[in-house]
Amino acid sequence: FNSLNHDMTLPEFKFIWYMEYSHRMWGRLVGLAYILPAAYFWRRGCLSRPLKGRVLALCGLVCFQGLLGWYMVKSGLEEKPDTYDIPRVSQYRLAAHLGSALVLYSASLWTGLSLLLPQHKLPETKQLLRLRQYAHGTTALIFLTALSGAFVAGLDAGLVYNSFPKMGERWIPDDLLAFTPVLRNIFENPTTVQFDHRILGIASFTAITALYLFSRKIPLPRRTRMAVTSLLAVACVQ
């Protein structure tokens, strides 16, 4: 307020405060929604030995996610006497917070589906093995694209260029490598961060489309085919 937001009113501050407060309360509710049923099923003896290890790991991830969220928000409240830039959280911590959330969500979903749905016993053909490997590679690419989106958000990089497919009047902007050393551009230069996110997004969509087309050549169970088709549909919407 002293250095930048002189004209902020009390109602405007309350709006920001309640957004933050609601996010914290929702996060704690998510933690309770996981930990309390897990403790109940553990006490009732419903969990196998391998499942107990997975439950403990997921419980640790839930707690770690909350701690990482606090660590992220803390970076946006630290005094920076050498700059009067818009107060924002560290893009590194934001990416870590988002990444851990994606890991937690994916691990929870995978655990739930593995308990609800029986595993298909398919012959390990060469084509099926290639499909599985390609699916894992596509997953890693999507995860990397999402993390790059956190850097876009943390640096407000989406405000630098708003044209597509070109960035302004050029395919490759002039200030792509403006920072030194060069490696710093990937994480701290808003132009480079937006450029990388665009390239990763296009690459992810291309990989998902290729995965779908390749899967059409292989005889797959209905559930698997529905999953691949849904992946392509969500990628188009995204």
Disulfide bonds with the S-S distance in Angstrom:
none
